[in-house]
Amino acid sequence: MAKRQSAYVVAILVLVAGGAAYYGWKGFEGNGLPVSIASGNGRIEAVEIAIATKSPGRLKEILVDEGDFASAGQVLAVMDTEQLEAQRRQSEAAARRAEIGVGTAESVVAQREAERRAAEAVVTQREAELDAAEIKLARAERLMESRTTSQQQVDDDRAALAGARAALAAAIAQVAAADAAIGAAKAQVVDAGAMVDAAKAGIDSIDAEIRDSTLRSPRDGRVQYRVAQAGEVLAAGGRVLNIVDLGDVYMAFFLPTSEAGRVALGAEARLVLDAAPDYLIPATISFVADVAQFTPKTVETEEERQKLMFRVKAQIPPALLTKYIAQVKTGLPGMAYVKLDPKAEWPEALSGTLVE
C-alpha cells in the first residue's frame, strides 16, 4: 500500500512538472523571448541627403572631408561664380540704362503736356477771334440794310468768320493731337519702368544663382563621401557630396506576418548593437511596411502567408542622437526588440539601464 501511494505521488509530480514546462514553453518563443516581445536583426540607418548643384558650372572648392560633421547652414562647397558676376554687372548696366529711359520718357510727357496747354491757349484765342468775326459780320449786315456799307465788306466779314471757325477747329484738333501725344509719352514711361523692373528681376535672379552656388548643409549631419572634386565641371543637379542626417537615425529590421500585424506605431522598442552589447538603446516604432518585402511565388495557404516578412523601423529619439552625435554611425548591425503588447514586461536581459 505504501509503495502504491508513493507511485501516485510521483505521477502527480510528473504531471505538475510537465504542465509547468508546457505553459513555460507556450509563454516563450524558441529564442527565449516572451510571446509579447518580437525581435529582428537589422542595421542602423539614416536619411541620406545629396548635396548637388542647382545650375551647371565648375566646382571651385570643397570645404569638408569625408567623415566631417556639418552643422545646418554650414558652407560645404563653392561653385565658380565668375561668369554669373559678369552677367550681374551687365544686368546692372541694363537697369541703369532703363532708369535713364524712364527719366527721358517723363521729360517727353512734360513736353507734350506743355504743348497741350499751348494748344488750349490757341483754342481760346481762336474762339475770341471767332466771336469778334461774328460780331463784325452782324454789324456789317445791319449797315448793309441801311446802305452805309458795301456788299464787298459784308462778303469779306463772312469770309473772315469762316476762317475764324476753321482756325478754331484746327486749334481744337491740335489739343486732341496733344492729348494723343501725352498718352503715347505716358505709355513710354510705363514701358521704360517695366524695363527697369525686368532688369532688377534679372539682377535678383542672378543673385539667387550666386547664392545657390554656395552649397550649404540643410541640417546637422556627417559627410559620408565626396562624389566630385574641385575643378570638375558639373551639370545641373550634379552631386558633390553625400551627407547623413544624424537627426533621423533608426534601425530597420523585418518581422513575420504574425508579429508585424501586432506591432503598433509608437510601440516601445529597444536596440542592442553588436558593437556595444552592454548598452540598451531606447527607440519607438515609426514605420511598418504595408507591403511584404519577401513574398513567395504563390501565397495560397496559411503556412505560406506566415512566411511573409514586413519591414519595420525603430526610431532613435532625436535628443539622444544630439547628445551622442559623435558616436552615431550608420551601418552598425544589431538586434531590435519591440513590445507587441504595451502592458508586457521586458525580460530580464532587456530590463537593464537604458542609454540616456
Secondary structure, DSSP 8 states (H G I E B T S, - for coil): -HHHHHHHHHHHHHHHHHHHHHHHHHHB-TTS-BTTEEEEEEEEEEEEEEEE-SS-EEEEEE---TT-EE-TT-EEEEE--HHHHHHHHHHHHHHHHHHHHHHHHHHHHHHHHHHHHHHHHHHHHHHHHHHHHHHHHHHHHHHHHTT-S-HHHHHHHHHHHHHHHHHHHHHHHHHHHHHHHHHHHHHHHHHHHHHHHHHHHHHHHHHHHHHHTEEE-SSSEEEEEE-S-TT-EE-TT-EEEEEEEEEEEEEEEEEEHHHHTT--TT-EEEEEETTEEEEEEEEEEEEE-SS-SB--S---SHHHHTT-EEEEEEE--HHHHHHTGGG--TT-EEEEEEESSTT----GGG-S-B--
